[in-house]
């Protein structure tokens, strides 16, 4: 039902966002850093790359494998005729092959047939909104509990007094 990879990334991001409470910053700084960490991990869970929309680790694996493989270059030439006699080849100069390039007419996109090529996409349908909101609300709840324990309860008491 759920993608384990995406849930693992969201869980790791939520855990790191909670662990940001141990940073030596003010509480507002801890909240900002934790929020940025959580948003970064959410974006990583949603990120899909390449024309076939694969996760970043699959895309990087493909790119690395492609960069490490050997290339096969071909020096393609026209074939020589071995059936010709040696006398004919000595009398006439051998002709150089001429290559003609095919020129295609440029095709312009009309408003009805626009193609959109995006190398980066977010997999909203695959991951869904509910796991993202669950991680976000869990982290917000932990931060709220820590704020209450560190003197937020007294501030709330002053507001409701």
FIKOLZA-1660 file (N, C-alpha, C; in steps of 0.1 Angstrom, whole numbers, plus 5000, padded with zeros to 4 digits):
% residues 161
   i   px   py   pz ch aa at
   1 5008 4988 5000  A  X  N
   1 5000 5000 5000  A  X CA
   1 5009 5013 5000  A  X  C
   2 5019 5013 5009  A  X  N
   2 5028 5024 5009  A  X CA
   2 5041 5020 5004  A  X  C
   3 5049 5030 4999  A  X  N
   3 5062 5028 4994  A  X CA
   3 5071 5029 5007  A  X  C
   4 5078 5018 5009  A  X  N
   4 5087 5017 5021  A  X CA
   4 5098 5028 5020  A  X  C
   5 5103 5030 5008  A  X  N
   5 5114 5039 5006  A  X CA
   5 5110 5053 5011  A  X  C
   6 5098 5058 5006  A  X  N
   6 5094 5071 5009  A  X CA
   6 5091 5072 5024  A  X  C
   7 5085 5062 5030  A  X  N
   7 5082 5063 5045  A  X CA
   7 5095 5063 5053  A  X  C
   8 5105 5055 5048  A  X  N
   8 5118 5055 5055  A  X CA
   8 5124 5069 5055  A  X  C
   9 5124 5076 5043  A  X  N
   9 5130 5089 5042  A  X CA
   9 5122 5099 5050  A  X  C
  10 5109 5098 5050  A  X  N
  10 5101 5107 5059  A  X CA
  10 5103 5105 5074  A  X  C
  11 5104 5092 5078  A  X  N
  11 5107 5089 5091  A  X CA
  11 5121 5094 5096  A  X  C
  12 5131 5092 5087  A  X  N
  12 5144 5097 5090  A  X CA
  12 5145 5112 5091  A  X  C
  13 5137 5119 5082  A  X  N
  13 5136 5134 5083  A  X CA
  13 5130 5139 5095  A  X  C
  14 5119 5132 5100  A  X  N
  14 5112 5136 5112  A  X CA
  14 5121 5133 5124  A  X  C
  15 5129 5122 5124  A  X  N
  15 5138 5119 5135  A  X CA
  15 5149 5130 5136  A  X  C
  16 5155 5133 5124  A  X  N
  16 5165 5144 5124  A  X CA
  16 5160 5157 5128  A  X  C
  17 5147 5160 5124  A  X  N
  17 5141 5173 5128  A  X CA
  17 5139 5173 5143  A  X  C
  18 5136 5162 5150  A  X  N
  18 5134 5162 5164  A  X CA
  18 5148 5163 5171  A  X  C
  19 5158 5156 5165  A  X  N
  19 5171 5157 5170  A  X CA
  19 5177 5171 5169  A  X  C
  20 5172 5179 5161  A  X  N
  20 5177 5193 5160  A  X CA
  20 5174 5201 5173  A  X  C
  21 5166 5195 5181  A  X  N
  21 5163 5202 5194  A  X CA
  21 5176 5202 5203  A  X  C
  22 5185 5194 5200  A  X  N
  22 5198 5193 5208  A  X CA
  22 5208 5203 5203  A  X  C
  23 5206 5210 5192  A  X  N
  23 5215 5219 5187  A  X CA
  23 5217 5231 5197  A  X  C
  24 5229 5237 5197  A  X  N
  24 5232 5248 5206  A  X CA
  24 5227 5262 5201  A  X  C
  25 5214 5262 5197  A  X  N
  25 5208 5275 5192  A  X CA
  25 5197 5279 5202  A  X  C
  26 5191 5290 5199  A  X  N
  26 5179 5294 5207  A  X CA
  26 5168 5285 5202  A  X  C
  27 5156 5286 5209  A  X  N
  27 5145 5277 5205  A  X CA
  27 5140 5280 5191  A  X  C
  28 5140 5293 5187  A  X  N
  28 5136 5297 5174  A  X CA
  28 5145 5292 5163  A  X  C
  29 5158 5292 5166  A  X  N
  29 5168 5287 5157  A  X CA
  29 5167 5272 5155  A  X  C
  30 5164 5265 5166  A  X  N
  30 5161 5250 5165  A  X CA
  30 5149 5247 5157  A  X  C
  31 5139 5255 5158  A  X  N
  31 5126 5253 5151  A  X CA
  31 5129 5255 5136  A  X  C
  32 5136 5266 5133  A  X  N
  32 5139 5269 5118  A  X CA
  32 5148 5258 5112  A  X  C
  33 5158 5254 5119  A  X  N
  33 5167 5243 5114  A  X CA
  33 5159 5230 5112  A  X  C
  34 5152 5227 5122  A  X  N
  34 5144 5214 5122  A  X CA
  34 5133 5215 5111  A  X  C
  35 5127 5226 5108  A  X  N
  35 5117 5227 5098  A  X CA
  35 5124 5226 5084  A  X  C
  36 5136 5232 5082  A  X  N
  36 5143 5231 5070  A  X CA
  36 5148 5216 5067  A  X  C
  37 5152 5209 5078  A  X  N
  37 5156 5195 5076  A  X CA
  37 5144 5187 5072  A  X  C
  38 5133 5189 5078  A  X  N
  38 5121 5182 5075  A  X CA
  38 5116 5184 5061  A  X  C
  39 5116 5197 5057  A  X  N
  39 5112 5200 5043  A  X CA
  39 5121 5194 5033  A  X  C
  40 5134 5194 5036  A  X  N
  40 5144 5188 5027  A  X CA
  40 5142 5173 5025  A  X  C
  41 5139 5166 5036  A  X  N
  41 5136 5152 5035  A  X CA
  41 5123 5149 5028  A  X  C
  42 5113 5158 5030  A  X  N
  42 5100 5156 5023  A  X CA
  42 5102 5158 5008  A  X  C
  43 5110 5168 5004  A  X  N
  43 5113 5170 4990  A  X CA
  43 5121 5158 4984  A  X  C
  44 5130 5152 4992  A  X  N
  44 5138 5141 4988  A  X CA
  44 5129 5129 4986  A  X  C
  45 5119 5127 4994  A  X  N
  45 5109 5116 4993  A  X CA
  45 5101 5117 4981  A  X  C
  46 5098 5130 4977  A  X  N
  46 5089 5132 4966  A  X CA
  46 5096 5133 4952  A  X  C
  47 5109 5135 4953  A  X  N
  47 5117 5138 4941  A  X CA
  47 5118 5126 4931  A  X  C
  48 5115 5129 4918  A  X  N
  48 5117 5119 4908  A  X CA
  48 5125 5126 4897  A  X  C
  49 5135 5119 4891  A  X  N
  49 5144 5125 4881  A  X CA
  49 5144 5117 4868  A  X  C
  50 5149 5123 4858  A  X  N
  50 5150 5117 4845  A  X CA
  50 5137 5116 4837  A  X  C
  51 5139 5111 4825  A  X  N
  51 5127 5110 4816  A  X CA
  51 5117 5099 4821  A  X  C
  52 5122 5089 4828  A  X  N
  52 5113 5079 4833  A  X CA
  52 5109 5080 4847  A  X  C
  53 5112 5091 4853  A  X  N
  53 5108 5095 4867  A  X CA
  53 5111 5084 4877  A  X  C
  54 5124 5083 4880  A  X  N
  54 5129 5073 4890  A  X CA
  54 5134 5081 4902  A  X  C
  55 5134 5074 4914  A  X  N
  55 5140 5081 4925  A  X CA
  55 5154 5085 4923  A  X  C
  56 5159 5095 4931  A  X  N
  56 5173 5100 4929  A  X CA
  56 5184 5089 4931  A  X  C
  57 5182 5079 4940  A  X  N
  57 5193 5070 4941  A  X CA
  57 5194 5061 4929  A  X  C
  58 5183 5057 4922  A  X  N
  58 5183 5049 4910  A  X CA
  58 5189 5058 4899  A  X  C
  59 5185 5070 4898  A  X  N
  59 5190 5079 4888  A  X CA
  59 5205 5081 4889  A  X  C
  60 5210 5083 4901  A  X  N
  60 5225 5084 4904  A  X CA
  60 5232 5072 4900  A  X  C
  61 5226 5060 4904  A  X  N
  61 5232 5047 4900  A  X CA
  61 5234 5046 4885  A  X  C
  62 5223 5049 4878  A  X  N
  62 5224 5048 4863  A  X CA
  62 5234 5058 4858  A  X  C
  63 5235 5070 4863  A  X  N
  63 5245 5080 4858  A  X CA
  63 5259 5075 4861  A  X  C
  64 5261 5070 4873  A  X  N
  64 5274 5065 4876  A  X CA
  64 5278 5053 4868  A  X  C
  65 5269 5044 4866  A  X  N
  65 5272 5032 4858  A  X CA
  65 5275 5036 4843  A  X  C
  66 5267 5046 4838  A  X  N
  66 5270 5050 4824  A  X CA
  66 5283 5057 4823  A  X  C
  67 5287 5065 4833  A  X  N
  67 5299 5072 4832  A  X CA
  67 5311 5063 4834  A  X  C
  68 5310 5052 4840  A  X  N
  68 5321 5042 4842  A  X CA
  68 5323 5032 4831  A  X  C
  69 5312 5030 4823  A  X  N
  69 5313 5020 4812  A  X CA
  69 5322 5025 4801  A  X  C
  70 5327 5015 4793  A  X  N
  70 5336 5019 4782  A  X CA
  70 5327 5023 4770  A  X  C
  71 5331 5032 4762  A  X  N
  71 5324 5036 4750  A  X CA
  71 5329 5029 4738  A  X  C
  72 5320 5026 4729  A  X  N
  72 5323 5020 4717  A  X CA
  72 5322 5030 4705  A  X  C
  73 5333 5034 4700  A  X  N
  73 5333 5043 4689  A  X CA
  73 5336 5036 4676  A  X  C
  74 5329 5040 4666  A  X  N
  74 5330 5033 4653  A  X CA
  74 5334 5043 4643  A  X  C
  75 5345 5040 4636  A  X  N
  75 5349 5048 4624  A  X CA
  75 5343 5042 4612  A  X  C
  76 5332 5047 4608  A  X  N
  76 5324 5040 4597  A  X CA
  76 5328 5046 4584  A  X  C
  77 5332 5037 4575  A  X  N
  77 5336 5042 4562  A  X CA
  77 5328 5034 4551  A  X  C
  78 5328 5038 4539  A  X  N
  78 5321 5031 4529  A  X CA
  78 5329 5018 4525  A  X  C
  79 5322 5008 4522  A  X  N
  79 5328 4996 4518  A  X CA
  79 5335 4997 4505  A  X  C
  80 5346 4990 4503  A  X  N
  80 5353 4989 4491  A  X CA
  80 5349 4977 4483  A  X  C
  81 5349 4979 4470  A  X  N
  81 5345 4967 4461  A  X CA
  81 5358 4959 4458  A  X  C
  82 5358 4947 4461  A  X  N
  82 5369 4939 4458  A  X CA
  82 5368 4931 4445  A  X  C
  83 5356 4933 4439  A  X  N
  83 5354 4926 4426  A  X CA
  83 5360 4933 4414  A  X  C
  84 5363 4946 4416  A  X  N
  84 5369 4954 4405  A  X CA
  84 5383 4949 4402  A  X  C
  85 5387 4949 4390  A  X  N
  85 5400 4945 4387  A  X CA
  85 5410 4956 4390  A  X  C
  86 5422 4952 4392  A  X  N
  86 5433 4961 4396  A  X CA
  86 5436 4971 4385  A  X  C
  87 5434 4967 4372  A  X  N
  87 5436 4976 4361  A  X CA
  87 5426 4988 4361  A  X  C
  88 5414 4985 4363  A  X  N
  88 5404 4996 4363  A  X CA
  88 5407 5006 4375  A  X  C
  89 5411 5001 4386  A  X  N
  89 5413 5009 4397  A  X CA
  89 5426 5018 4394  A  X  C
  90 5435 5013 4386  A  X  N
  90 5447 5021 4384  A  X CA
  90 5444 5032 4373  A  X  C
  91 5435 5029 4364  A  X  N
  91 5432 5039 4354  A  X CA
  91 5423 5051 4359  A  X  C
  92 5414 5048 4368  A  X  N
  92 5405 5059 4372  A  X CA
  92 5409 5062 4387  A  X  C
  93 5407 5075 4389  A  X  N
  93 5409 5079 4403  A  X CA
  93 5397 5074 4412  A  X  C
  94 5400 5069 4423  A  X  N
  94 5389 5065 4432  A  X CA
  94 5381 5077 4436  A  X  C
  95 5368 5075 4436  A  X  N
  95 5359 5086 4440  A  X CA
  95 5357 5087 4455  A  X  C
  96 5357 5098 4460  A  X  N
  96 5355 5100 4474  A  X CA
  96 5340 5099 4476  A  X  C
  97 5336 5093 4487  A  X  N
  97 5321 5092 4489  A  X CA
  97 5317 5106 4494  A  X  C
  98 5305 5109 4490  A  X  N
  98 5299 5122 4494  A  X CA
  98 5287 5119 4503  A  X  C
  99 5287 5125 4514  A  X  N
  99 5276 5123 4523  A  X CA
  99 5267 5135 4523  A  X  C
 100 5255 5133 4521  A  X  N
 100 5245 5144 4521  A  X CA
 100 5237 5143 4534  A  X  C
 101 5236 5155 4540  A  X  N
 101 5228 5155 4552  A  X CA
 101 5213 5158 4549  A  X  C
 102 5205 5151 4556  A  X  N
 102 5191 5153 4554  A  X CA
 102 5187 5165 4563  A  X  C
 103 5180 5175 4556  A  X  N
 103 5176 5186 4564  A  X CA
 103 5161 5185 4565  A  X  C
 104 5157 5184 4578  A  X  N
 104 5142 5184 4580  A  X CA
 104 5137 5198 4583  A  X  C
 105 5125 5200 4579  A  X  N
 105 5119 5213 4582  A  X CA
 105 5117 5214 4597  A  X  C
 106 5120 5225 4603  A  X  N
 106 5117 5227 4617  A  X CA
 106 5103 5226 4620  A  X  C
 107 5100 5218 4631  A  X  N
 107 5086 5217 4635  A  X CA
 107 5084 5226 4647  A  X  C
 108 5074 5234 4646  A  X  N
 108 5071 5243 4657  A  X CA
 108 5059 5238 4664  A  X  C
 109 5059 5239 4677  A  X  N
 109 5048 5234 4685  A  X CA
 109 5036 5244 4684  A  X  C
 110 5025 5238 4680  A  X  N
 110 5012 5246 4680  A  X CA
 110 5006 5246 4694  A  X  C
 111 4997 5255 4697  A  X  N
 111 4992 5255 4711  A  X CA
 111 4985 5242 4714  A  X  C
 112 4980 5234 4705  A  X  N
 112 4973 5222 4708  A  X CA
 112 4982 5210 4711  A  X  C
 113 4995 5211 4705  A  X  N
 113 5004 5199 4707  A  X CA
 113 5017 5204 4714  A  X  C
 114 5015 5210 4726  A  X  N
 114 5027 5214 4733  A  X CA
 114 5032 5202 4741  A  X  C
 115 5046 5200 4740  A  X  N
 115 5052 5189 4748  A  X CA
 115 5060 5196 4759  A  X  C
 116 5058 5192 4771  A  X  N
 116 5065 5197 4783  A  X CA
 116 5075 5187 4787  A  X  C
 117 5087 5190 4787  A  X  N
 117 5098 5181 4791  A  X CA
 117 5104 5186 4804  A  X  C
 118 5101 5180 4815  A  X  N
 118 5106 5184 4828  A  X CA
 118 5115 5173 4833  A  X  C
 119 5128 5176 4836  A  X  N
 119 5137 5166 4841  A  X CA
 119 5135 5163 4855  A  X  C
 120 5128 5171 4863  A  X  N
 120 5125 5169 4877  A  X CA
 120 5110 5170 4879  A  X  C
 121 5105 5160 4887  A  X  N
 121 5091 5160 4890  A  X CA
 121 5089 5155 4905  A  X  C
 122 5078 5159 4910  A  X  N
 122 5075 5155 4924  A  X CA
 122 5063 5144 4923  A  X  C
 123 5065 5133 4930  A  X  N
 123 5056 5122 4929  A  X CA
 123 5045 5123 4940  A  X  C
 124 5036 5133 4938  A  X  N
 124 5025 5135 4947  A  X CA
 124 5015 5123 4947  A  X  C
 125 5012 5118 4936  A  X  N
 125 5003 5107 4935  A  X CA
 125 5008 5094 4941  A  X  C
 126 5021 5092 4939  A  X  N
 126 5028 5080 4944  A  X CA
 126 5029 5080 4959  A  X  C
 127 5033 5091 4965  A  X  N
 127 5036 5092 4979  A  X CA
 127 5023 5095 4987  A  X  C
 128 5016 5105 4982  A  X  N
 128 5004 5110 4989  A  X CA
 128 5007 5121 4999  A  X  C
 129 4996 5127 5003  A  X  N
 129 4998 5139 5012  A  X CA
 129 4997 5134 5027  A  X  C
 130 4990 5123 5030  A  X  N
 130 4989 5119 5043  A  X CA
 130 5002 5115 5051  A  X  C
 131 5011 5108 5044  A  X  N
 131 5023 5105 5051  A  X CA
 131 5031 5118 5054  A  X  C
 132 5031 5128 5045  A  X  N
 132 5038 5140 5047  A  X CA
 132 5032 5148 5059  A  X  C
 133 5018 5149 5059  A  X  N
 133 5012 5156 5070  A  X CA
 133 5014 5149 5083  A  X  C
 134 5014 5135 5083  A  X  N
 134 5017 5128 5096  A  X CA
 134 5031 5131 5101  A  X  C
 135 5041 5131 5093  A  X  N
 135 5054 5135 5097  A  X CA
 135 5055 5149 5102  A  X  C
 136 5049 5158 5095  A  X  N
 136 5049 5172 5099  A  X CA
 136 5042 5175 5112  A  X  C
 137 5030 5169 5114  A  X  N
 137 5023 5171 5126  A  X CA
 137 5029 5164 5138  A  X  C
 138 5036 5153 5136  A  X  N
 138 5044 5146 5146  A  X CA
 138 5055 5155 5151  A  X  C
 139 5062 5161 5142  A  X  N
 139 5074 5169 5146  A  X CA
 139 5068 5182 5153  A  X  C
 140 5057 5188 5148  A  X  N
 140 5052 5200 5154  A  X CA
 140 5047 5196 5168  A  X  C
 141 5041 5184 5170  A  X  N
 141 5037 5180 5183  A  X CA
 141 5049 5179 5193  A  X  C
 142 5060 5173 5189  A  X  N
 142 5071 5172 5197  A  X CA
 142 5077 5185 5201  A  X  C
 143 5078 5194 5191  A  X  N
 143 5083 5208 5194  A  X CA
 143 5074 5215 5203  A  X  C
 144 5061 5213 5202  A  X  N
 144 5052 5220 5211  A  X CA
 144 5053 5215 5225  A  X  C
 145 5055 5202 5227  A  X  N
 145 5057 5196 5240  A  X CA
 145 5070 5201 5246  A  X  C
 146 5081 5202 5238  A  X  N
 146 5093 5207 5244  A  X CA
 146 5092 5222 5247  A  X  C
 147 5084 5230 5240  A  X  N
 147 5082 5244 5243  A  X CA
 147 5074 5245 5256  A  X  C
 148 5064 5236 5257  A  X  N
 148 5056 5237 5270  A  X CA
 148 5065 5233 5282  A  X  C
 149 5074 5224 5281  A  X  N
 149 5083 5220 5292  A  X CA
 149 5093 5230 5295  A  X  C
 150 5097 5238 5285  A  X  N
 150 5108 5248 5287  A  X CA
 150 5102 5262 5291  A  X  C
 151 5090 5263 5296  A  X  N
 151 5084 5275 5300  A  X CA
 151 5073 5280 5292  A  X  C
 152 5069 5273 5282  A  X  N
 152 5057 5277 5274  A  X CA
 152 5044 5276 5282  A  X  C
 153 5044 5268 5292  A  X  N
 153 5031 5266 5300  A  X CA
 153 5029 5279 5308  A  X  C
 154 5040 5285 5313  A  X  N
 154 5038 5298 5320  A  X CA
 154 5033 5309 5311  A  X  C
 155 5038 5309 5299  A  X  N
 155 5034 5319 5289  A  X CA
 155 5019 5317 5286  A  X  C
 156 5015 5305 5284  A  X  N
 156 5001 5302 5281  A  X CA
 156 4992 5306 5293  A  X  C
 157 4997 5304 5305  A  X  N
 157 4989 5308 5317  A  X CA
 157 4988 5323 5318  A  X  C
 158 4998 5330 5314  A  X  N
 158 4997 5345 5314  A  X CA
 158 4987 5349 5304  A  X  C
 159 4986 5343 5292  A  X  N
 159 4977 5347 5282  A  X CA
 159 4963 5344 5286  A  X  C
 160 4960 5333 5293  A  X  N
 160 4946 5329 5296  A  X CA
 160 4942 5334 5310  A  X  C
 161 4950 5342 5317  A  X  N
 161 4947 5347 5330  A  X CA
 161 4937 5358 5330  A  X  C
% end
